[in-house]
């Protein structure tokens, strides 16, 4: 239960996006839910900083690409100085995917994808998902970057102490949306000779390749995206 819900009040949300259209759409979508109150909007990180102080929101929705200071740098500063639940809003691009995955490592709770075309209709189609993720974020306990273990093997339990060794059996792992950081926590603790692993992760197609590359960089295992042999190289 979030602090807002425990206090019997609505979840206060601040929408941060440089697009006026997206700000309006997110405000309309989130306001459909009786448990959510969009207390303000901001077009960039500097305006957002002042509105966080004045409005004390419970959750932020944060754009990735913004003028003056991008969403990733703003999130890094936020999680160091005033950690709070954040849901990233990212476009379905390769660069957007990589930046969004970095945001999850910094402490963002989850992300929603902005469609490339027909934004109004596309965002409406994600209404239930957006509302659900904001509510989930409101229940999260967020730690500052300084209080969190560093990402990757250096901040993990030593792999050799876990006692795994390669076998003819495999490990299957399944994760829903928001599970990317949980997967990372598991993989970065496994030794190179761990049993083979197959992972299913509910994630947009544009994010799957960058996600596999990121997992490969932080794990002693070789991690790659599965390919359908019928589709060729």
Residue, then its C-alpha position, 0 to 999 in steps of 0.5 A: x500500500x502506498x503512503x497516499x493510499x494509507x492516508x486515504x488520499x489520491x495518488x499525486x502525479x507530476x507529468x514531465x514531458x517536453x511535448x504539450x500533446x503528451x502532457x495533455x494526453x497523460x493528464x487526461x488518461x491518468x485523471x480517468x482513475x478516481x485514485x489518481x490526481x495529476x497535480x501538475x505538469x512540467x516541460x523540462x527538468x528545471x520546471x519539474x524540480x521546482x514543482x516537486x518542491x511545491x507539489x510533493x507528488x507521489x509519482x513522476x512520469x518522466x520523458x526520456x528526451x528533453x531539452x536542457x537536461x535529458x530524463x536520464x540525467x534528471x533521474x540520476x540527480x533525483x535518485x541521489x537527492x530526493x528518491x521517489x517513484x518514477x515511470x519513464x515514458x520512452x519512444x519505441x526506438x533503439x536509442x530510447x530502449x537503451x536509455x530506458x534500460x539505464x533508467x531502470x538501473x538508476x531506480x525508475x520503477x517501470x516504463x511506458x512506450x510512446x508510439x511513433x505515429x498517431x500519438x493520441x490514439x496510441x496513448x489512449x490504447x495504453x491507458x489501462x497499462x499507464x494507470x496500472x504502472x503509476x499505481x504500482x509505482x506509488x506502492x514502491x519503496x525507492x532507495x537513493x543511488x548511494x544506498x543501493x548496491x552498484x549494478x553489475x557483478x561488483x555489487x553482487x554476491x560472489x558467483x563462485x559462492x552460489x555452487x552452480x555448475x553446468x548440467x544437461x538441464x536448463x533453468x527457465x525464468x519468466x518475468x512480466x513487465x517491470x521485471x528487467x531489473x529482477x532479471x539483471x539481479x539474478x544474472x549478475x550473480x551467476x558464474x560463467x559455468x552455470x546451467x543454461x538459462x532460457x528467459x521470457x521477458x514481457x517487453x516491447x520488441x524494440x527493447x529486447x535486443x538492447x536488453x539482451x546486450x545490457x545483460x551480457x555486459x553485466x553477467x559472466x554468462x554469455x547472454x543473447x537474444x533468441x533468434x528463429x532459425x527459420x528467419x535466417x541470419 
